[in-house]
Amino acid sequence: MTMYEAFDIWKRVSDKQLIRYRCFRNLETNRYAVQSSDWYSLPIDSKRVTFLERQFLEVLAESSPDERAATFESLNDAIVAHERKFDDHPGLIR
């Protein structure tokens, strides 16, 4: 059974907006994947925070990070690939 280290990387977009990248490192392969990027704006909505945390766990339970996203040798490469794939996607909730 594959094990993963989960961690967050934060990016300040402005003085009122943040992005939290939900990242994983596969402990067997030492490769990185980004499962999602969660956007937060002031004022912080506690219901949205709760929803995003639940969604993170549900997605992880449904499929492994390696199945859901491409993996990369560096964390930076994983984040850049995720941004390219999703940041310009219309209809994303920010």
Biopython code that builds the backbone (N, CA, C, O; Angstrom):
import numpy as np
from Bio.PDB.StructureBuilder import StructureBuilder

atoms = [
    (1, "MET", "N", (0.840, -1.176, 0.000)),
    (1, "MET", "CA", (0.000, 0.000, 0.000)),
    (1, "MET", "C", (0.890, 1.247, 0.000)),
    (1, "MET", "O", (1.803, 1.373, 0.817)),
    (2, "THR", "N", (0.617, 2.133, -0.901)),
    (2, "THR", "CA", (1.413, 3.341, -1.041)),
    (2, "THR", "C", (1.048, 4.348, 0.045)),
    (2, "THR", "O", (-0.120, 4.518, 0.394)),
    (3, "MET", "N", (2.071, 5.008, 0.568)),
    (3, "MET", "CA", (1.859, 6.043, 1.580)),
    (3, "MET", "C", (2.259, 7.395, 1.005)),
    (3, "MET", "O", (3.167, 7.501, 0.181)),
    (4, "TYR", "N", (1.549, 8.433, 1.468)),
    (4, "TYR", "CA", (1.764, 9.796, 0.978)),
    (4, "TYR", "C", (1.957, 10.756, 2.143)),
    (4, "TYR", "O", (1.342, 10.618, 3.201)),
    (5, "GLU", "N", (2.810, 11.708, 1.921)),
    (5, "GLU", "CA", (2.928, 12.836, 2.841)),
    (5, "GLU", "C", (2.076, 13.966, 2.261)),
    (5, "GLU", "O", (2.259, 14.348, 1.106)),
    (6, "ALA", "N", (1.154, 14.498, 3.051)),
    (6, "ALA", "CA", (0.300, 15.603, 2.609)),
    (6, "ALA", "C", (0.791, 16.889, 3.256)),
    (6, "ALA", "O", (1.167, 16.906, 4.428)),
    (7, "PHE", "N", (0.782, 17.965, 2.478)),
    (7, "PHE", "CA", (1.173, 19.269, 3.015)),
    (7, "PHE", "C", (0.597, 20.369, 2.137)),
    (7, "PHE", "O", (0.199, 20.138, 0.995)),
    (8, "ASP", "N", (0.562, 21.558, 2.695)),
    (8, "ASP", "CA", (0.016, 22.716, 1.997)),
    (8, "ASP", "C", (1.121, 23.701, 1.651)),
    (8, "ASP", "O", (2.078, 23.884, 2.404)),
    (9, "ILE", "N", (0.967, 24.324, 0.504)),
    (9, "ILE", "CA", (1.818, 25.434, 0.090)),
    (9, "ILE", "C", (0.882, 26.623, -0.122)),
    (9, "ILE", "O", (-0.144, 26.505, -0.793)),
    (10, "TRP", "N", (1.239, 27.744, 0.443)),
    (10, "TRP", "CA", (0.400, 28.940, 0.362)),
    (10, "TRP", "C", (1.007, 29.970, -0.566)),
    (10, "TRP", "O", (2.223, 30.159, -0.594)),
    (11, "LYS", "N", (0.153, 30.636, -1.324)),
    (11, "LYS", "CA", (0.565, 31.717, -2.225)),
    (11, "LYS", "C", (-0.325, 32.925, -1.958)),
    (11, "LYS", "O", (-1.551, 32.833, -2.029)),
    (12, "ARG", "N", (0.298, 34.050, -1.653)),
    (12, "ARG", "CA", (-0.459, 35.290, -1.481)),
    (12, "ARG", "C", (-0.677, 35.908, -2.853)),
    (12, "ARG", "O", (0.288, 36.273, -3.526)),
    (13, "VAL", "N", (-1.922, 36.030, -3.275)),
    (13, "VAL", "CA", (-2.258, 36.614, -4.564)),
    (13, "VAL", "C", (-2.349, 38.128, -4.435)),
    (13, "VAL", "O", (-1.930, 38.866, -5.326)),
    (14, "SER", "N", (-2.897, 38.575, -3.320)),
    (14, "SER", "CA", (-3.015, 40.004, -3.029)),
    (14, "SER", "C", (-3.146, 40.136, -1.519)),
    (14, "SER", "O", (-3.009, 39.156, -0.786)),
    (15, "ASP", "N", (-3.414, 41.366, -1.057)),
    (15, "ASP", "CA", (-3.592, 41.547, 0.384)),
    (15, "ASP", "C", (-4.954, 41.046, 0.865)),
    (15, "ASP", "O", (-5.267, 41.136, 2.052)),
    (16, "LYS", "N", (-5.763, 40.518, -0.058)),
    (16, "LYS", "CA", (-7.083, 39.994, 0.314)),
    (16, "LYS", "C", (-7.359, 38.596, -0.225)),
    (16, "LYS", "O", (-8.448, 38.058, -0.022)),
    (17, "GLN", "N", (-6.386, 38.005, -0.908)),
    (17, "GLN", "CA", (-6.643, 36.703, -1.521)),
    (17, "GLN", "C", (-5.439, 35.784, -1.381)),
    (17, "GLN", "O", (-4.292, 36.195, -1.554)),
    (18, "LEU", "N", (-5.738, 34.509, -1.057)),
    (18, "LEU", "CA", (-4.728, 33.463, -0.887)),
    (18, "LEU", "C", (-5.095, 32.247, -1.725)),
    (18, "LEU", "O", (-6.261, 32.012, -2.044)),
    (19, "ILE", "N", (-4.060, 31.479, -2.073)),
    (19, "ILE", "CA", (-4.270, 30.167, -2.684)),
    (19, "ILE", "C", (-3.558, 29.145, -1.809)),
    (19, "ILE", "O", (-2.402, 29.335, -1.430)),
    (20, "ARG", "N", (-4.256, 28.063, -1.493)),
    (20, "ARG", "CA", (-3.639, 26.942, -0.776)),
    (20, "ARG", "C", (-3.556, 25.771, -1.748)),
    (20, "ARG", "O", (-4.578, 25.257, -2.202)),
    (21, "TYR", "N", (-2.334, 25.355, -2.061)),
    (21, "TYR", "CA", (-2.106, 24.182, -2.903)),
    (21, "TYR", "C", (-2.068, 22.965, -1.997)),
    (21, "TYR", "O", (-1.281, 22.911, -1.052)),
    (22, "ARG", "N", (-2.930, 21.976, -2.290)),
    (22, "ARG", "CA", (-2.990, 20.745, -1.509)),
    (22, "ARG", "C", (-2.075, 19.728, -2.184)),
    (22, "ARG", "O", (-2.419, 19.164, -3.222)),
    (23, "CYS", "N", (-0.913, 19.502, -1.587)),
    (23, "CYS", "CA", (0.180, 18.752, -2.221)),
    (23, "CYS", "C", (0.423, 17.409, -1.531)),
    (23, "CYS", "O", (0.108, 17.215, -0.357)),
    (24, "PHE", "N", (0.990, 16.502, -2.308)),
    (24, "PHE", "CA", (1.377, 15.190, -1.807)),
    (24, "PHE", "C", (2.766, 14.824, -2.311)),
    (24, "PHE", "O", (3.176, 15.200, -3.409)),
    (25, "ARG", "N", (3.479, 14.075, -1.467)),
    (25, "ARG", "CA", (4.727, 13.438, -1.885)),
    (25, "ARG", "C", (4.541, 11.941, -1.689)),
    (25, "ARG", "O", (4.230, 11.480, -0.591)),
    (26, "ASN", "N", (4.736, 11.191, -2.766)),
    (26, "ASN", "CA", (4.678, 9.737, -2.708)),
    (26, "ASN", "C", (5.947, 9.270, -1.994)),
    (26, "ASN", "O", (7.052, 9.540, -2.465)),
    (27, "LEU", "N", (5.805, 8.582, -0.876)),
    (27, "LEU", "CA", (6.973, 8.185, -0.086)),
    (27, "LEU", "C", (7.802, 7.094, -0.750)),
    (27, "LEU", "O", (8.971, 6.920, -0.407)),
    (28, "GLU", "N", (7.226, 6.359, -1.687)),
    (28, "GLU", "CA", (7.979, 5.328, -2.408)),
    (28, "GLU", "C", (8.790, 5.907, -3.563)),
    (28, "GLU", "O", (9.946, 5.540, -3.772)),
    (29, "THR", "N", (8.169, 6.814, -4.304)),
    (29, "THR", "CA", (8.814, 7.341, -5.513)),
    (29, "THR", "C", (9.462, 8.705, -5.302)),
    (29, "THR", "O", (10.277, 9.144, -6.114)),
    (30, "ASN", "N", (9.098, 9.374, -4.204)),
    (30, "ASN", "CA", (9.582, 10.724, -3.900)),
    (30, "ASN", "C", (9.153, 11.731, -4.968)),
    (30, "ASN", "O", (9.847, 12.718, -5.215)),
    (31, "ARG", "N", (8.017, 11.477, -5.592)),
    (31, "ARG", "CA", (7.471, 12.389, -6.604)),
    (31, "ARG", "C", (6.309, 13.172, -6.010)),
    (31, "ARG", "O", (5.662, 12.727, -5.063)),
    (32, "TYR", "N", (6.056, 14.348, -6.583)),
    (32, "TYR", "CA", (5.080, 15.291, -6.044)),
    (32, "TYR", "C", (3.870, 15.427, -6.960)),
    (32, "TYR", "O", (3.971, 15.314, -8.182)),
    (33, "ALA", "N", (2.717, 15.676, -6.329)),
    (33, "ALA", "CA", (1.476, 15.940, -7.060)),
    (33, "ALA", "C", (0.698, 17.021, -6.313)),
    (33, "ALA", "O", (0.798, 17.150, -5.093)),
    (34, "VAL", "N", (-0.069, 17.786, -7.064)),
    (34, "VAL", "CA", (-0.978, 18.770, -6.474)),
    (34, "VAL", "C", (-2.398, 18.276, -6.726)),
    (34, "VAL", "O", (-2.820, 18.137, -7.874)),
    (35, "GLN", "N", (-3.122, 18.016, -5.658)),
    (35, "GLN", "CA", (-4.498, 17.531, -5.789)),
    (35, "GLN", "C", (-5.453, 18.664, -6.137)),
    (35, "GLN", "O", (-6.358, 18.491, -6.953)),
    (36, "SER", "N", (-5.251, 19.822, -5.519)),
    (36, "SER", "CA", (-6.174, 20.937, -5.747)),
    (36, "SER", "C", (-5.537, 22.245, -5.310)),
    (36, "SER", "O", (-4.517, 22.269, -4.622)),
    (37, "SER", "N", (-6.171, 23.327, -5.732)),
    (37, "SER", "CA", (-5.786, 24.652, -5.232)),
    (37, "SER", "C", (-7.060, 25.313, -4.723)),
    (37, "SER", "O", (-8.034, 25.486, -5.456)),
    (38, "ASP", "N", (-7.021, 25.671, -3.461)),
    (38, "ASP", "CA", (-8.178, 26.276, -2.805)),
    (38, "ASP", "C", (-7.943, 27.778, -2.693)),
    (38, "ASP", "O", (-6.918, 28.223, -2.177)),
    (39, "TRP", "N", (-8.910, 28.551, -3.185)),
    (39, "TRP", "CA", (-8.811, 30.007, -3.169)),
    (39, "TRP", "C", (-9.605, 30.555, -1.995)),
    (39, "TRP", "O", (-10.729, 30.125, -1.737)),
    (40, "TYR", "N", (-9.012, 31.508, -1.288)),
    (40, "TYR", "CA", (-9.656, 32.166, -0.160)),
    (40, "TYR", "C", (-9.589, 33.674, -0.360)),
    (40, "TYR", "O", (-8.567, 34.216, -0.781)),
    (41, "SER", "N", (-10.687, 34.335, -0.053)),
    (41, "SER", "CA", (-10.745, 35.792, -0.120)),
    (41, "SER", "C", (-11.289, 36.325, 1.197)),
    (41, "SER", "O", (-12.115, 35.683, 1.846)),
    (42, "LEU", "N", (-10.821, 37.496, 1.581)),
    (42, "LEU", "CA", (-11.362, 38.153, 2.765)),
    (42, "LEU", "C", (-12.726, 38.728, 2.453)),
    (42, "LEU", "O", (-12.920, 39.261, 1.360)),
    (43, "PRO", "N", (-13.646, 38.647, 3.334)),
    (43, "PRO", "CA", (-13.565, 37.959, 4.624)),
    (43, "PRO", "C", (-13.656, 36.438, 4.429)),
    (43, "PRO", "O", (-14.357, 35.959, 3.537)),
    (44, "ILE", "N", (-12.951, 35.700, 5.261)),
    (44, "ILE", "CA", (-12.932, 34.245, 5.153)),
    (44, "ILE", "C", (-14.300, 33.693, 5.559)),
    (44, "ILE", "O", (-14.847, 34.053, 6.601)),
    (45, "ASP", "N", (-14.830, 32.829, 4.730)),
    (45, "ASP", "CA", (-16.122, 32.189, 4.960)),
    (45, "ASP", "C", (-15.885, 30.822, 5.605)),
    (45, "ASP", "O", (-15.336, 29.925, 4.966)),
    (46, "SER", "N", (-16.290, 30.660, 6.853)),
    (46, "SER", "CA", (-16.026, 29.406, 7.574)),
    (46, "SER", "C", (-16.725, 28.214, 6.919)),
    (46, "SER", "O", (-16.213, 27.096, 6.980)),
    (47, "LYS", "N", (-17.883, 28.431, 6.296)),
    (47, "LYS", "CA", (-18.560, 27.327, 5.600)),
    (47, "LYS", "C", (-17.747, 26.859, 4.410)),
    (47, "LYS", "O", (-17.682, 25.662, 4.132)),
    (48, "ARG", "N", (-17.127, 27.792, 3.705)),
    (48, "ARG", "CA", (-16.284, 27.427, 2.566)),
    (48, "ARG", "C", (-15.043, 26.670, 3.028)),
    (48, "ARG", "O", (-14.635, 25.700, 2.389)),
    (49, "VAL", "N", (-14.450, 27.100, 4.116)),
    (49, "VAL", "CA", (-13.281, 26.410, 4.664)),
    (49, "VAL", "C", (-13.638, 24.968, 5.010)),
    (49, "VAL", "O", (-12.891, 24.044, 4.687)),
    (50, "THR", "N", (-14.766, 24.781, 5.658)),
    (50, "THR", "CA", (-15.232, 23.439, 6.019)),
    (50, "THR", "C", (-15.510, 22.604, 4.771)),
    (50, "THR", "O", (-15.139, 21.431, 4.715)),
    (51, "PHE", "N", (-16.154, 23.196, 3.779)),
    (51, "PHE", "CA", (-16.443, 22.498, 2.524)),
    (51, "PHE", "C", (-15.151, 22.044, 1.844)),
    (51, "PHE", "O", (-15.053, 20.899, 1.404)),
    (52, "LEU", "N", (-14.156, 22.938, 1.755)),
    (52, "LEU", "CA", (-12.908, 22.601, 1.067)),
    (52, "LEU", "C", (-12.143, 21.502, 1.799)),
    (52, "LEU", "O", (-11.520, 20.654, 1.160)),
    (53, "GLU", "N", (-12.181, 21.507, 3.119)),
    (53, "GLU", "CA", (-11.509, 20.451, 3.883)),
    (53, "GLU", "C", (-12.194, 19.108, 3.642)),
    (53, "GLU", "O", (-11.521, 18.099, 3.432)),
    (54, "ARG", "N", (-13.521, 19.088, 3.670)),
    (54, "ARG", "CA", (-14.267, 17.850, 3.413)),
    (54, "ARG", "C", (-14.002, 17.352, 1.989)),
    (54, "ARG", "O", (-13.801, 16.157, 1.770)),
    (55, "GLN", "N", (-14.004, 18.280, 1.026)),
    (55, "GLN", "CA", (-13.751, 17.916, -0.367)),
    (55, "GLN", "C", (-12.353, 17.312, -0.530)),
    (55, "GLN", "O", (-12.181, 16.330, -1.252)),
    (56, "PHE", "N", (-11.369, 17.892, 0.133)),
    (56, "PHE", "CA", (-10.002, 17.367, 0.088)),
    (56, "PHE", "C", (-9.969, 15.909, 0.532)),
    (56, "PHE", "O", (-9.354, 15.072, -0.128)),
    (57, "LEU", "N", (-10.621, 15.605, 1.636)),
    (57, "LEU", "CA", (-10.634, 14.235, 2.159)),
    (57, "LEU", "C", (-11.418, 13.287, 1.267)),
    (57, "LEU", "O", (-11.001, 12.148, 1.056)),
    (58, "GLU", "N", (-12.543, 13.740, 0.744)),
    (58, "GLU", "CA", (-13.340, 12.897, -0.145)),
    (58, "GLU", "C", (-12.588, 12.542, -1.414)),
    (58, "GLU", "O", (-12.600, 11.389, -1.847)),
    (59, "VAL", "N", (-11.936, 13.527, -2.008)),
    (59, "VAL", "CA", (-11.171, 13.280, -3.237)),
    (59, "VAL", "C", (-10.033, 12.307, -2.956)),
    (59, "VAL", "O", (-9.779, 11.404, -3.753)),
    (60, "LEU", "N", (-9.351, 12.483, -1.837)),
    (60, "LEU", "CA", (-8.253, 11.578, -1.483)),
    (60, "LEU", "C", (-8.771, 10.159, -1.264)),
    (60, "LEU", "O", (-8.124, 9.194, -1.671)),
    (61, "ALA", "N", (-9.921, 10.027, -0.630)),
    (61, "ALA", "CA", (-10.487, 8.694, -0.395)),
    (61, "ALA", "C", (-10.908, 8.024, -1.702)),
    (61, "ALA", "O", (-10.803, 6.805, -1.833)),
    (62, "GLU", "N", (-11.383, 8.808, -2.666)),
    (62, "GLU", "CA", (-11.851, 8.262, -3.941)),
    (62, "GLU", "C", (-10.730, 7.736, -4.823)),
    (62, "GLU", "O", (-10.890, 6.707, -5.480)),
    (63, "SER", "N", (-9.612, 8.421, -4.845)),
    (63, "SER", "CA", (-8.496, 7.991, -5.692)),
    (63, "SER", "C", (-7.184, 8.525, -5.156)),
    (63, "SER", "O", (-7.141, 9.559, -4.489)),
    (64, "SER", "N", (-6.114, 7.802, -5.458)),
    (64, "SER", "CA", (-4.798, 8.211, -4.958)),
    (64, "SER", "C", (-4.323, 9.467, -5.688)),
    (64, "SER", "O", (-4.751, 9.732, -6.811)),
    (65, "PRO", "N", (-3.450, 10.230, -5.060)),
    (65, "PRO", "CA", (-2.898, 11.416, -5.727)),
    (65, "PRO", "C", (-2.218, 11.092, -7.059)),
    (65, "PRO", "O", (-2.254, 11.898, -7.989)),
    (66, "ASP", "N", (-1.601, 9.917, -7.147)),
    (66, "ASP", "CA", (-0.929, 9.512, -8.386)),
    (66, "ASP", "C", (-1.921, 9.251, -9.511)),
    (66, "ASP", "O", (-1.589, 9.442, -10.681)),
    (67, "GLU", "N", (-3.128, 8.818, -9.178)),
    (67, "GLU", "CA", (-4.157, 8.568, -10.186)),
    (67, "GLU", "C", (-4.847, 9.860, -10.617)),
    (67, "GLU", "O", (-5.251, 9.999, -11.771)),
    (68, "ARG", "N", (-4.978, 10.784, -9.704)),
    (68, "ARG", "CA", (-5.743, 12.002, -9.950)),
    (68, "ARG", "C", (-4.934, 13.071, -10.676)),
    (68, "ARG", "O", (-5.492, 13.855, -11.444)),
    (69, "ALA", "N", (-3.641, 13.109, -10.442)),
    (69, "ALA", "CA", (-2.819, 14.186, -11.017)),
    (69, "ALA", "C", (-1.487, 13.629, -11.493)),
    (69, "ALA", "O", (-1.032, 12.584, -11.026)),
    (70, "ALA", "N", (-0.873, 14.333, -12.421)),
    (70, "ALA", "CA", (0.475, 13.966, -12.866)),
    (70, "ALA", "C", (1.442, 14.162, -11.699)),
    (70, "ALA", "O", (1.215, 14.995, -10.821)),
    (71, "THR", "N", (2.506, 13.392, -11.705)),
    (71, "THR", "CA", (3.517, 13.527, -10.656)),
    (71, "THR", "C", (4.802, 14.084, -11.255)),
    (71, "THR", "O", (5.074, 13.929, -12.446)),
    (72, "PHE", "N", (5.585, 14.737, -10.397)),
    (72, "PHE", "CA", (6.786, 15.433, -10.847)),
    (72, "PHE", "C", (7.925, 15.222, -9.859)),
    (72, "PHE", "O", (7.699, 14.930, -8.685)),
    (73, "GLU", "N", (9.144, 15.374, -10.348)),
    (73, "GLU", "CA", (10.318, 15.214, -9.490)),
    (73, "GLU", "C", (10.461, 16.351, -8.501)),
    (73, "GLU", "O", (11.030, 16.168, -7.425)),
    (74, "SER", "N", (9.948, 17.534, -8.850)),
    (74, "SER", "CA", (10.044, 18.661, -7.924)),
    (74, "SER", "C", (8.657, 19.194, -7.579)),
    (74, "SER", "O", (7.725, 19.117, -8.380)),
    (75, "LEU", "N", (8.547, 19.725, -6.391)),
    (75, "LEU", "CA", (7.294, 20.337, -5.955)),
    (75, "LEU", "C", (6.956, 21.540, -6.831)),
    (75, "LEU", "O", (5.799, 21.727, -7.207)),
    (76, "ASN", "N", (7.941, 22.343, -7.154)),
    (76, "ASN", "CA", (7.711, 23.512, -8.001)),
    (76, "ASN", "C", (7.123, 23.110, -9.352)),
    (76, "ASN", "O", (6.184, 23.743, -9.834)),
    (77, "ASP", "N", (7.672, 22.060, -9.963)),
    (77, "ASP", "CA", (7.142, 21.597, -11.255)),
    (77, "ASP", "C", (5.694, 21.146, -11.133)),
    (77, "ASP", "O", (4.890, 21.389, -12.033)),
    (78, "ALA", "N", (5.357, 20.489, -10.023)),
    (78, "ALA", "CA", (3.983, 20.032, -9.811)),
    (78, "ALA", "C", (3.026, 21.216, -9.693)),
    (78, "ALA", "O", (1.928, 21.187, -10.248)),
    (79, "ILE", "N", (3.439, 22.248, -8.975)),
    (79, "ILE", "CA", (2.590, 23.425, -8.802)),
    (79, "ILE", "C", (2.426, 24.169, -10.123)),
    (79, "ILE", "O", (1.318, 24.579, -10.470)),
    (80, "VAL", "N", (3.515, 24.347, -10.859)),
    (80, "VAL", "CA", (3.442, 25.042, -12.150)),
    (80, "VAL", "C", (2.509, 24.290, -13.101)),
    (80, "VAL", "O", (1.697, 24.913, -13.786)),
    (81, "ALA", "N", (2.615, 22.974, -13.150)),
    (81, "ALA", "CA", (1.740, 22.182, -14.025)),
    (81, "ALA", "C", (0.281, 22.322, -13.602)),
    (81, "ALA", "O", (-0.605, 22.435, -14.449)),
    (82, "HIS", "N", (0.034, 22.316, -12.316)),
    (82, "HIS", "CA", (-1.337, 22.481, -11.824)),
    (82, "HIS", "C", (-1.886, 23.853, -12.210)),
    (82, "HIS", "O", (-3.026, 23.964, -12.660)),
    (83, "GLU", "N", (-1.087, 24.882, -12.037)),
    (83, "GLU", "CA", (-1.519, 26.234, -12.418)),
    (83, "GLU", "C", (-1.837, 26.309, -13.908)),
    (83, "GLU", "O", (-2.847, 26.893, -14.301)),
    (84, "ARG", "N", (-0.993, 25.727, -14.723)),
    (84, "ARG", "CA", (-1.234, 25.758, -16.173)),
    (84, "ARG", "C", (-2.534, 25.045, -16.538)),
    (84, "ARG", "O", (-3.256, 25.470, -17.440)),
    (85, "LYS", "N", (-2.816, 23.968, -15.833)),
    (85, "LYS", "CA", (-3.998, 23.172, -16.156)),
    (85, "LYS", "C", (-5.292, 23.819, -15.666)),
    (85, "LYS", "O", (-6.317, 23.731, -16.342)),
    (86, "PHE", "N", (-5.260, 24.470, -14.493)),
    (86, "PHE", "CA", (-6.506, 24.897, -13.865)),
    (86, "PHE", "C", (-6.700, 26.396, -13.700)),
    (86, "PHE", "O", (-7.845, 26.843, -13.633)),
    (87, "ASP", "N", (-5.668, 27.175, -13.631)),
    (87, "ASP", "CA", (-5.847, 28.588, -13.278)),
    (87, "ASP", "C", (-6.623, 29.388, -14.305)),
    (87, "ASP", "O", (-7.260, 30.377, -13.941)),
    (88, "ASP", "N", (-6.597, 29.009, -15.559)),
    (88, "ASP", "CA", (-7.347, 29.731, -16.573)),
    (88, "ASP", "C", (-8.664, 29.043, -16.922)),
    (88, "ASP", "O", (-9.312, 29.396, -17.907)),
    (89, "HIS", "N", (-9.052, 28.074, -16.122)),
    (89, "HIS", "CA", (-10.262, 27.307, -16.387)),
    (89, "HIS", "C", (-11.498, 28.142, -16.042)),
    (89, "HIS", "O", (-11.639, 28.586, -14.903)),
    (90, "PRO", "N", (-12.386, 28.358, -16.999)),
    (90, "PRO", "CA", (-13.594, 29.142, -16.695)),
    (90, "PRO", "C", (-14.519, 28.383, -15.751)),
    (90, "PRO", "O", (-14.620, 27.158, -15.809)),
    (91, "GLY", "N", (-15.172, 29.112, -14.905)),
    (91, "GLY", "CA", (-16.152, 28.513, -14.021)),
    (91, "GLY", "C", (-15.612, 28.064, -12.669)),
    (91, "GLY", "O", (-16.370, 27.561, -11.839)),
    (92, "LEU", "N", (-14.326, 28.238, -12.438)),
    (92, "LEU", "CA", (-13.788, 27.867, -11.130)),
    (92, "LEU", "C", (-14.279, 28.851, -10.077)),
    (92, "LEU", "O", (-14.371, 30.053, -10.323)),
    (93, "ILE", "N", (-14.588, 28.329, -8.919)),
    (93, "ILE", "CA", (-15.008, 29.182, -7.803)),
    (93, "ILE", "C", (-13.754, 29.710, -7.131)),
    (93, "ILE", "O", (-12.880, 28.947, -6.721)),
    (94, "ARG", "N", (-13.684, 31.005, -7.028)),
    (94, "ARG", "CA", (-12.517, 31.634, -6.405)),
    (94, "ARG", "C", (-12.967, 32.399, -5.188)),
    (94, "ARG", "O", (-12.147, 33.011, -4.505)),
]
sb = StructureBuilder()
sb.init_structure("model")
sb.init_model(0)
sb.init_chain("A")
sb.init_seg("    ")
for serial, (resi, resn, name, xyz) in enumerate(atoms, 1):
    if name == "N":
        sb.init_residue(resn, " ", resi, " ")
    sb.init_atom(name, np.array(xyz, "f"), 0.0, 1.0, " ", f" {name:<3s}", serial, name[0])
structure = sb.get_structure()
